[in-house]
Amino acid sequence: MLDVAVSYNRYRFLGHEYLTWLWFVIEKDQDEIRKLEQEPVFLQIGNRIVLVNRHKDTVESITIKGDDAGLEEGILALRKGAVVTELNIAYKTGDQEWRFTVKAESLHIVGLKCPRTGSLESQEDLEGAVLEKVFLYDKVIQLTDNLFKQFITLRVSEDWGKKVVPLMRQWIYS
């Protein structure tokens, strides 16, 4: 069995590749995302992306933030060898919208903002409100789990090197 620190360092690249793939899929192939859900889903890049570029002994961090921020600088950073370390996502289905950030290092979700729930009319509504919040949180967890499963399945398949990587390179260098 591998030591936790050894495993962490050995497989850290997967989080970076996952977030880069997710950015690519959101921008170029929303149909890939729609396959996962029964109801119509729309994902878009949110208001923050963090990339890190390591060269020899230096570490350069590139943060792109803002609601109308252009992502050209991020694409340029990818061309120079940077990896995505944080990706903010807006997830929409029906009239509901979630916003959250996924961190590559541990694949955990931070800053989750769920759709508004109904207001509490009485104390008896509290249990229903809590269950509704849990349901809304669970939708994001299910989405990210399904996206990661799809990524890993693709990553270990022959299609990764033959189809996906060339398409991602074309996206980065176009």
N, CA, C and O of each residue as an XYZ file, in Angstrom:
696
protein
N       0.853     -1.183      0.000
C       0.000      0.000      0.000
C       0.894      1.238      0.000
O       1.883      1.316      0.728
N       0.518      2.196     -0.833
C       1.303      3.420     -0.935
C       1.048      4.346      0.242
O      -0.075      4.460      0.732
N       2.090      4.993      0.676
C       1.964      6.029      1.684
C       1.106      7.156      1.106
O       1.157      7.419     -0.095
N       0.330      7.813      1.944
C      -0.573      8.868      1.486
C       0.194      9.981      0.779
O      -0.241     10.456     -0.270
N       1.312     10.397      1.328
C       2.088     11.483      0.721
C       2.638     11.071     -0.643
O       2.666     11.876     -1.573
N       3.072      9.822     -0.759
C       3.591      9.328     -2.033
C       2.470      9.290     -3.070
O       2.652      9.731     -4.205
N       1.317      8.762     -2.676
C       0.159      8.712     -3.581
C      -0.252     10.106     -4.016
O      -0.524     10.352     -5.191
N      -0.294     11.005     -3.062
C      -0.693     12.382     -3.355
C       0.212     12.988     -4.418
O      -0.272     13.567     -5.390
N       1.514     12.858     -4.240
C       2.459     13.443     -5.191
C       2.456     12.717     -6.535
O       2.632     13.339     -7.582
N       2.257     11.405     -6.501
C       2.282     10.625     -7.727
C       1.079     10.913     -8.627
O       1.212     10.939     -9.850
N      -0.097     11.128     -8.023
C      -1.325     11.271     -8.816
C      -1.896     12.687     -8.819
O      -3.031     12.900     -9.246
N      -1.119     13.642     -8.349
C      -1.577     15.026     -8.305
C      -1.934     15.554     -9.696
O      -2.829     16.388     -9.833
N      -1.244     15.075    -10.714
C      -1.483     15.540    -12.083
C      -2.916     15.284    -12.544
O      -3.424     16.007    -13.402
N      -3.574     14.266    -11.987
C      -4.935     13.941    -12.429
C      -5.910     15.088    -12.197
O      -6.766     15.345    -13.044
N      -5.799     15.771    -11.084
C      -6.681     16.903    -10.814
C      -6.478     18.023    -11.814
O      -7.441     18.645    -12.262
N      -5.221     18.284    -12.166
C      -4.915     19.322    -13.150
C      -5.464     18.937    -14.530
O      -6.064     19.758    -15.225
N      -5.247     17.680    -14.908
C      -5.760     17.218    -16.200
C      -7.282     17.246    -16.221
O      -7.890     17.621    -17.224
N      -7.892     16.850    -15.116
C      -9.355     16.840    -15.032
C      -9.921     18.244    -15.230
O     -10.849     18.430    -16.017
N      -9.377     19.228    -14.527
C      -9.900     20.588    -14.657
C      -9.626     21.173    -16.040
O     -10.440     21.938    -16.556
N      -8.497     20.827    -16.642
C      -8.225     21.288    -18.007
C      -9.214     20.650    -18.975
O      -9.758     21.327    -19.848
N      -9.449     19.351    -18.821
C     -10.434     18.650    -19.659
C     -11.823     19.241    -19.459
O     -12.560     19.440    -20.425
N     -12.182     19.522    -18.210
C     -13.501     20.078    -17.918
C     -13.663     21.448    -18.581
O     -14.712     21.728    -19.160
N     -12.662     22.286    -18.506
C     -12.685     23.588    -19.177
C     -12.890     23.389    -20.681
O     -13.711     24.068    -21.298
N     -12.135     22.452    -21.263
C     -12.258     22.146    -22.690
C     -13.674     21.683    -23.036
O     -14.264     22.159    -24.006
N     -14.212     20.768    -22.255
C     -15.547     20.225    -22.530
C     -16.613     21.313    -22.391
O     -17.541     21.379    -23.198
N     -16.485     22.157    -21.385
C     -17.453     23.241    -21.187
C     -17.428     24.190    -22.381
O     -18.478     24.652    -22.830
N     -16.251     24.479    -22.890
C     -16.140     25.430    -24.002
C     -16.467     24.813    -25.355
O     -17.008     25.492    -26.227
N     -16.144     23.532    -25.542
C     -16.218     22.964    -26.890
C     -17.205     21.813    -27.073
O     -17.562     21.507    -28.210
N     -17.657     21.165    -26.005
C     -18.463     19.956    -26.191
C     -19.474     19.767    -25.066
O     -19.363     18.825    -24.281
N     -20.456     20.656    -24.986
C     -21.485     20.558    -23.941
C     -22.285     19.257    -24.051
O     -22.871     18.809    -23.066
N     -22.316     18.645    -25.245
C     -23.041     17.377    -25.399
C     -22.450     16.295    -24.504
O     -23.171     15.418    -24.028
N     -21.156     16.353    -24.278
C     -20.486     15.395    -23.395
C     -21.056     15.492    -21.978
O     -21.184     14.482    -21.287
N     -21.390     16.689    -21.557
C     -21.953     16.922    -20.225
C     -23.413     16.494    -20.183
O     -23.867     15.910    -19.200
N     -24.137     16.783    -21.240
C     -25.573     16.465    -21.273
C     -25.840     14.971    -21.215
O     -26.921     14.557    -20.796
N     -24.873     14.150    -21.628
C     -25.033     12.695    -21.565
C     -25.209     12.203    -20.131
O     -25.814     11.157    -19.897
N     -24.680     12.957    -19.182
C     -24.651     12.513    -17.790
C     -25.963     12.695    -17.047
O     -26.242     11.959    -16.100
N     -26.757     13.642    -17.449
C     -27.929     14.038    -16.673
C     -29.214     13.728    -17.426
O     -29.253     13.767    -18.656
N     -30.278     13.416    -16.663
C     -31.576     13.158    -17.272
C     -32.221     14.455    -17.757
O     -32.864     14.483    -18.806
N     -32.047     15.514    -16.996
C     -32.646     16.794    -17.362
C     -31.605     17.679    -18.038
O     -30.406     17.492    -17.831
N     -32.053     18.645    -18.846
C     -31.098     19.525    -19.535
C     -30.187     20.270    -18.553
O     -30.646     20.834    -17.560
N     -28.910     20.258    -18.853
C     -27.894     20.865    -17.994
C     -27.031     21.791    -18.841
O     -26.745     21.506    -20.003
N     -26.625     22.899    -18.242
C     -25.712     23.814    -18.920
C     -24.625     24.212    -17.934
O     -24.918     24.697    -16.842
N     -23.380     24.008    -18.318
C     -22.244     24.428    -17.497
C     -21.517     25.548    -18.223
O     -21.426     25.559    -19.451
N     -21.008     26.480    -17.452
C     -20.145     27.504    -18.035
C     -19.053     27.854    -17.038
O     -19.191     27.656    -15.831
N     -17.970     28.378    -17.581
C     -16.868     28.803    -16.731
C     -17.355     29.997    -15.928
O     -17.929     30.938    -16.476
N     -17.119     29.948    -14.620
C     -17.566     31.014    -13.734
C     -16.636     32.213    -13.768
O     -16.063     32.545    -14.805
N     -16.495     32.851    -12.627
C     -15.759     34.112    -12.593
C     -14.333     33.988    -12.044
O     -13.751     34.984    -11.615
N     -13.760     32.762    -12.054
C     -12.398     32.630    -11.529
C     -11.751     31.337    -12.033
O     -12.333     30.256    -11.951
N     -10.543     31.479    -12.550
C      -9.700     30.341    -12.907
C      -8.310     30.648    -12.371
O      -7.809     31.763    -12.516
N      -7.697     29.656    -11.755
C      -6.322     29.811    -11.275
C      -5.469     28.761    -11.981
O      -5.801     27.576    -11.995
N      -4.375     29.214    -12.559
C      -3.419     28.335    -13.219
C      -2.057     28.529    -12.575
O      -1.750     29.609    -12.071
N      -1.245     27.488    -12.591
C       0.105     27.562    -12.032
C       1.073     27.036    -13.076
O       0.839     26.002    -13.703
N       2.163     27.768    -13.249
C       3.208     27.376    -14.175
C       4.500     27.230    -13.384
O       4.975     28.192    -12.781
N       5.067     26.035    -13.385
C       6.310     25.770    -12.655
C       7.455     25.637    -13.660
O       7.404     24.811    -14.571
N       8.478     26.454    -13.480
C       9.691     26.382    -14.296
C      10.882     26.342    -13.365
O      11.140     27.293    -12.627
N      11.605     25.242    -13.402
C      12.786     25.056    -12.559
C      12.450     25.380    -11.105
O      11.710     24.633    -10.465
N      12.978     26.470    -10.580
C      12.753     26.812     -9.173
C      11.694     27.887     -8.975
O      11.475     28.334     -7.849
N      11.041     28.306    -10.038
C      10.052     29.381     -9.908
C       8.639     28.848    -10.125
O       8.414     27.898    -10.875
N       7.710     29.485     -9.452
C       6.296     29.144     -9.591
C       5.553     30.423     -9.935
O       5.610     31.407     -9.197
N       4.859     30.400    -11.058
C       4.070     31.550    -11.491
C       2.597     31.189    -11.351
O       2.152     30.158    -11.856
N       1.856     32.031    -10.672
C       0.419     31.814    -10.497
C      -0.343     32.840    -11.328
O      -0.085     34.041    -11.248
N      -1.281     32.346    -12.123
C      -2.093     33.213    -12.975
C      -3.535     33.083    -12.513
O      -4.098     31.988    -12.526
N      -4.133     34.190    -12.106
C      -5.522     34.193    -11.662
C      -6.328     35.076    -12.595
O      -6.005     36.245    -12.808
N      -7.375     34.498    -13.142
C      -8.284     35.249    -14.007
C      -9.604     35.317    -13.268
O     -10.217     34.290    -12.977
N     -10.042     36.533    -12.965
C     -11.300     36.645    -12.235
C     -12.100     37.833    -12.732
O     -11.565     38.792    -13.289
N     -13.379     37.734    -12.512
C     -14.297     38.772    -12.954
C     -15.399     38.158    -13.794
O     -15.174     37.187    -14.516
N     -16.586     38.724    -13.699
C     -17.724     38.159    -14.416
C     -17.565     38.224    -15.929
O     -18.041     37.336    -16.636
N     -16.913     39.248    -16.432
C     -16.737     39.385    -17.877
C     -15.281     39.230    -18.288
O     -14.867     39.744    -19.327
N     -14.510     38.528    -17.483
C     -13.085     38.363    -17.776
C     -12.905     37.466    -18.992
O     -13.568     36.438    -19.126
N     -12.006     37.866    -19.867
C     -11.674     37.034    -21.017
C     -10.754     35.905    -20.585
O      -9.948     36.065    -19.668
N     -10.877     34.780    -21.239
C     -10.089     33.616    -20.853
C      -8.847     33.436    -21.725
O      -8.156     32.422    -21.630
N      -8.569     34.423    -22.570
C      -7.428     34.327    -23.473
C      -6.113     34.174    -22.710
O      -5.226     33.428    -23.126
N      -5.997     34.884    -21.596
C      -4.774     34.793    -20.793
C      -4.596     33.381    -20.237
O      -3.474     32.886    -20.131
N      -5.694     32.744    -19.887
C      -5.636     31.366    -19.403
C      -5.196     30.403    -20.485
O      -4.386     29.509    -20.235
N      -5.724     30.581    -21.684
C      -5.320     29.741    -22.816
C      -3.835     29.951    -23.117
O      -3.111     28.995    -23.390
N      -3.390     31.201    -23.065
C      -1.974     31.504    -23.280
C      -1.113     30.821    -22.215
O      -0.042     30.297    -22.520
N      -1.581     30.830    -20.973
C      -0.849     30.155    -19.897
C      -0.776     28.649    -20.155
O       0.260     28.031    -19.910
N      -1.870     28.052    -20.651
C      -1.846     26.627    -20.994
C      -0.813     26.355    -22.083
O      -0.106     25.348    -22.032
N      -0.722     27.240    -23.061
C       0.279     27.092    -24.127
C       1.689     27.082    -23.569
O       2.568     26.399    -24.094
N       1.902     27.840    -22.502
C       3.234     27.942    -21.894
C       3.494     26.843    -20.874
O       4.552     26.822    -20.246
N       2.534     25.921    -20.699
C       2.756     24.790    -19.812
C       2.107     24.896    -18.451
O       2.373     24.065    -17.583
N       1.270     25.885    -18.236
C       0.584     26.020    -16.946
C      -0.469     24.922    -16.795
O      -0.925     24.335    -17.776
N      -0.838     24.664    -15.554
C      -1.897     23.699    -15.257
C      -3.001     24.404    -14.476
O      -2.741     25.335    -13.714
N      -4.226     23.951    -14.675
C      -5.366     24.538    -13.978
C      -5.392     23.987    -12.560
O      -5.382     22.772    -12.365
N      -5.426     24.879    -11.563
C      -5.475     24.436    -10.170
C      -6.816     24.720     -9.513
O      -7.170     24.067     -8.532
N      -7.573     25.687    -10.037
C      -8.916     25.986     -9.530
C      -9.779     26.399    -10.707
O      -9.334     27.119    -11.601
N     -11.019     25.933    -10.695
C     -11.951     26.280    -11.761
C     -13.309     26.575    -11.149
O     -13.912     25.716    -10.505
N     -13.785     27.799    -11.354
C     -15.113     28.187    -10.877
C     -16.119     27.851    -11.972
O     -15.897     28.138    -13.148
N     -17.223     27.241    -11.566
C     -18.211     26.740    -12.520
C     -19.589     27.256    -12.161
O     -19.953     27.331    -10.988
N     -20.352     27.610    -13.185
C     -21.773     27.921    -13.035
C     -22.533     26.747    -13.639
O     -22.326     26.394    -14.800
N     -23.410     26.149    -12.846
C     -24.178     24.963    -13.232
C     -25.643     25.356    -13.251
O     -26.194     25.780    -12.235
N     -26.276     25.213    -14.416
C     -27.678     25.613    -14.554
C     -28.503     24.439    -15.046
O     -28.095     23.698    -15.941
N     -29.662     24.286    -14.446
C     -30.645     23.326    -14.922
C     -32.015     23.912    -14.620
O     -32.304     24.298    -13.487
N     -32.840     23.971    -15.628
C     -34.137     24.619    -15.452
C     -33.938     26.071    -15.060
O     -33.175     26.794    -15.699
N     -34.623     26.495    -14.009
C     -34.466     27.876    -13.535
C     -33.558     27.959    -12.309
O     -33.535     28.978    -11.618
N     -32.811     26.889    -12.040
C     -31.911     26.859    -10.886
C     -30.461     27.028    -11.340
O     -30.071     26.573    -12.415
N     -29.670     27.698    -10.485
C     -28.257     27.902    -10.793
C     -27.409     27.730     -9.538
O     -27.731     28.252     -8.471
N     -26.320     26.987     -9.693
C     -25.330     26.795     -8.644
C     -24.030     27.417     -9.124
O     -23.763     27.463    -10.325
N     -23.223     27.894     -8.189
C     -21.866     28.363     -8.485
C     -20.938     27.738     -7.455
O     -21.229     27.722     -6.259
N     -19.821     27.226     -7.941
C     -18.864     26.584     -7.038
C     -17.504     26.518     -7.706
O     -17.378     26.689     -8.918
N     -16.491     26.267     -6.895
C     -15.123     26.131     -7.384
C     -14.631     24.733     -7.060
O     -14.852     24.224     -5.961
N     -13.958     24.114     -8.028
C     -13.330     22.810     -7.816
C     -11.829     23.042     -7.776
O     -11.268     23.701     -8.651
N     -11.183     22.491     -6.749
C      -9.728     22.615     -6.607
C      -9.078     21.322     -7.099
O      -9.489     20.226     -6.717
N      -8.076     21.459     -7.936
C      -7.426     20.304     -8.551
C      -6.686     19.444     -7.537
O      -6.651     18.220     -7.663
N      -6.109     20.069     -6.554
C      -5.264     19.368     -5.597
C      -5.985     18.214     -4.907
O      -5.424     17.130     -4.750
N      -7.221     18.449     -4.499
C      -7.963     17.429     -3.758
C      -9.337     17.150     -4.352
O     -10.077     16.312     -3.837
N      -9.678     17.840     -5.423
C     -10.980     17.729     -6.087
C     -12.137     18.097     -5.170
O     -13.264     17.649     -5.380
N     -11.868     18.902     -4.165
C     -12.974     19.294     -3.298
C     -13.646     20.555     -3.822
O     -13.066     21.340     -4.572
N     -14.886     20.714     -3.399
C     -15.727     21.822     -3.836
C     -15.685     22.896     -2.759
O     -15.863     22.605     -1.576
N     -15.449     24.131     -3.169
C     -15.457     25.251     -2.226
C     -16.363     26.351     -2.758
O     -16.620     26.435     -3.959
N     -16.836     27.179     -1.862
C     -17.636     28.343     -2.229
C     -18.945     28.000     -2.917
O     -19.386     28.726     -3.808
N     -19.563     26.910     -2.517
C     -20.808     26.470     -3.161
C     -21.955     27.417     -2.837
O     -22.273     27.664     -1.674
N     -22.564     27.936     -3.888
C     -23.753     28.779     -3.742
C     -24.894     28.070     -4.445
O     -24.867     27.870     -5.659
N     -25.891     27.693     -3.668
C     -27.053     26.959     -4.182
C     -28.168     27.919     -4.571
O     -28.160     29.083     -4.172
N     -29.133     27.425     -5.355
C     -30.311     28.244     -5.644
C     -31.063     28.562     -4.357
O     -30.967     27.832     -3.371
N     -31.793     29.631     -4.378
C     -32.592     30.013     -3.207
C     -33.677     28.977     -2.959
O     -34.240     28.395     -3.886
N     -33.946     28.771     -1.700
C     -35.050     27.891     -1.320
C     -36.208     28.760     -0.848
O     -36.052     29.960     -0.619
N     -37.350     28.143     -0.711
C     -38.520     28.886     -0.244
C     -38.308     29.428      1.156
O     -37.519     28.886      1.931
N     -39.011     30.492      1.473
C     -38.866     31.080      2.811
C     -39.640     30.241      3.822
O     -40.595     29.541      3.484
N     -39.202     30.334      5.060
C     -39.851     29.587      6.141
C     -41.073     30.354      6.629
O     -40.972     31.502      7.063
N     -42.204     29.712      6.552
C     -43.445     30.318      7.040
C     -43.645     30.019      8.523
O     -44.155     30.842      9.283
N     -43.228     28.822      8.906
C     -43.389     28.425     10.307
C     -42.242     27.499     10.698
O     -41.443     27.097      9.853
N     -42.171     27.174     11.953
C     -41.129     26.292     12.472
C     -41.240     24.897     11.858
O     -40.240     24.193     11.722
N     -42.455     24.504     11.489
C     -42.652     23.178     10.899
C     -42.021     23.063      9.514
O     -41.747     21.957      9.049
N     -41.788     24.192      8.854
C     -41.174     24.189      7.526
C     -39.662     23.975      7.586
O     -39.023     23.771      6.554
N     -39.097     24.021      8.768
C     -37.646     23.926      8.928
C     -37.096     22.604      8.389
O     -36.096     22.591      7.671
N     -37.740     21.509      8.732
C     -37.266     20.203      8.281
C     -37.277     20.115      6.752
O     -36.325     19.611      6.155
N     -38.331     20.595      6.127
C     -38.414     20.594      4.667
C     -37.340     21.463      4.038
O     -36.769     21.100      3.010
N     -37.062     22.607      4.647
C     -36.033     23.510      4.125
C     -34.650     22.868      4.210
O     -33.840     23.001      3.293
N     -34.386     22.174      5.310
C     -33.100     21.494      5.472
C     -32.962     20.393      4.426
O     -31.911     20.259      3.801
N     -34.011     19.610      4.234
C     -33.973     18.539      3.239
C     -33.799     19.092      1.822
O     -33.097     18.501      1.001
N     -34.435     20.214      1.548
C     -34.288     20.837      0.231
C     -32.845     21.294      0.011
O     -32.298     21.113     -1.076
N     -32.228     21.885      1.033
C     -30.823     22.312      0.928
C     -29.907     21.111      0.699
O     -28.998     21.165     -0.130
N     -30.151     20.035      1.434
C     -29.346     18.821      1.266
C     -29.482     18.308     -0.169
O     -28.491     17.926     -0.791
N     -30.701     18.301     -0.687
C     -30.950     17.871     -2.060
C     -30.180     18.747     -3.052
O     -29.587     18.232     -4.000
N     -30.185     20.058     -2.841
C     -29.487     20.975     -3.741
C     -27.970     20.779     -3.685
O     -27.299     20.841     -4.715
N     -27.430     20.543     -2.488
C     -25.998     20.255     -2.362
C     -25.662     18.942     -3.065
O     -24.643     18.831     -3.747
N     -26.531     17.956     -2.889
C     -26.292     16.637     -3.466
C     -26.257     16.683     -4.995
O     -25.511     15.927     -5.617
N     -27.043     17.549     -5.597
C     -27.044     17.658     -7.066
C     -25.659     18.049     -7.582
O     -25.206     17.523     -8.599
N     -24.995     18.955     -6.898
C     -23.648     19.369     -7.317
C     -22.658     18.231     -7.103
O     -21.798     17.988     -7.949
N     -22.774     17.541     -5.990
C     -21.872     16.422     -5.712
C     -22.052     15.327     -6.759
O     -21.070     14.779     -7.259
N     -23.295     15.008     -7.090
C     -23.561     13.995     -8.118
C     -22.999     14.427     -9.475
O     -22.399     13.622    -10.187
N     -23.194     15.685     -9.824
C     -22.678     16.189    -11.099
C     -21.157     16.061    -11.155
O     -20.615     15.537    -12.127
N     -20.474     16.532    -10.124
C     -19.008     16.486    -10.144
C     -18.501     15.043    -10.096
O     -17.502     14.719    -10.739
N     -19.175     14.180     -9.344
C     -18.793     12.759     -9.332
C     -18.935     12.146    -10.719
O     -18.041     11.442    -11.187
N     -20.056     12.414    -11.372
C     -20.289     11.861    -12.708
C     -19.300     12.410    -13.730
O     -18.826     11.674    -14.595
N     -18.991     13.693    -13.634
C     -18.001     14.273    -14.544
C     -16.630     13.638    -14.334
O     -15.926     13.340    -15.299
N     -16.251     13.431    -13.069
C     -14.944     12.830    -12.803
C     -14.911     11.377    -13.271
O     -13.902     10.929    -13.817
N     -15.999     10.635    -13.064
C     -16.056      9.250    -13.559
C     -15.901      9.222    -15.076
O     -15.189      8.380    -15.622
N     -16.570     10.143    -15.741
C     -16.475     10.218    -17.197
C     -15.040     10.540    -17.618
O     -14.522      9.951    -18.567
N     -14.405     11.472    -16.914
C     -13.023     11.834    -17.216
C     -12.094     10.641    -17.023
O     -11.282     10.344    -17.899
N     -12.201      9.957    -15.894
C     -11.306      8.830    -15.604
C     -11.503      7.708    -16.617
O     -10.533      7.111    -17.082
N     -12.756      7.422    -16.959
C     -13.033      6.391    -17.965
C     -12.369      6.755    -19.287
O     -11.761      5.907    -19.940
N     -12.487      7.996    -19.669
C     -11.875      8.477    -20.901
C     -10.351      8.487    -20.792
O      -9.651      8.150    -21.747
N      -9.849      8.872    -19.633
C      -8.398      9.015    -19.421
C      -7.665      7.689    -19.557
O      -6.529      7.663    -20.031
N      -8.290      6.586    -19.152
C      -7.631      5.280    -19.227
C      -7.941      4.546    -20.534
O      -7.437      3.446    -20.763
N      -8.763      5.148    -21.382
C      -9.108      4.510    -22.654
C      -8.100      4.908    -23.738
O      -7.312      5.837    -23.563
N      -8.145      4.191    -24.844
C      -7.277      4.525    -25.974
C      -7.687      5.841    -26.620
O      -6.862      6.514    -27.239
N      -8.960      6.212    -26.478
C      -9.449      7.461    -27.067
C      -8.741      8.687    -26.498
O      -8.658      9.717    -27.167
N      -8.233      8.589    -25.274
C      -7.590      9.746    -24.655
C      -6.441     10.256    -25.527
O      -6.415     11.424    -25.915
N      -5.510      9.382    -25.825
C      -4.345      9.787    -26.613
C      -4.633      9.980    -28.089
O      -4.003     10.806    -28.749
N      -5.591      9.215    -28.608
C      -5.864      9.264    -30.043
C      -6.826     10.375    -30.438
O      -6.678     10.965    -31.508
N      -7.810     10.672    -29.592
C      -8.839     11.645    -29.971
C      -8.860     12.884    -29.078
O      -8.839     14.011    -29.573
N      -8.902     12.675    -27.767
C      -9.130     13.781    -26.840
C      -7.938     14.728    -26.774
O      -8.103     15.939    -26.916
N      -6.755     14.197    -26.561
C      -5.569     15.052    -26.440
C      -5.346     15.882    -27.707
O      -5.075     17.077    -27.596
N      -5.448     15.299    -28.908
C      -5.309     16.149    -30.104
C      -6.370     17.255    -30.183
O      -6.064     18.372    -30.599
N      -7.607     16.955    -29.792
C      -8.651     17.987    -29.800
C      -8.360     19.082    -28.779
O      -8.589     20.262    -29.045
N      -7.853     18.688    -27.607
C      -7.509     19.681    -26.591
C      -6.334     20.541    -27.054
O      -6.328     21.754    -26.841
N      -5.350     19.923    -27.682
C      -4.214     20.700    -28.210
C      -4.684     21.692    -29.264
O      -4.245     22.842    -29.290
N      -5.579     21.235    -30.129
C      -6.128     22.121    -31.161
C      -6.851     23.301    -30.519
O      -6.721     24.435    -30.982
N      -7.613     23.042    -29.455
C      -8.325     24.101    -28.725
C      -7.336     25.088    -28.108
O      -7.541     26.300    -28.180
N      -6.275     24.579    -27.510
C      -5.296     25.438    -26.845
C      -4.512     26.272    -27.858
O      -4.251     27.450    -27.616
N      -4.139     25.682    -28.973
C      -3.270     26.371    -29.928
C      -4.010     27.046    -31.079
O      -3.370     27.565    -31.993
N      -5.338     27.051    -31.054
C      -6.080     27.701    -32.152
C      -6.297     29.173    -31.889
O      -6.900     29.865    -32.709
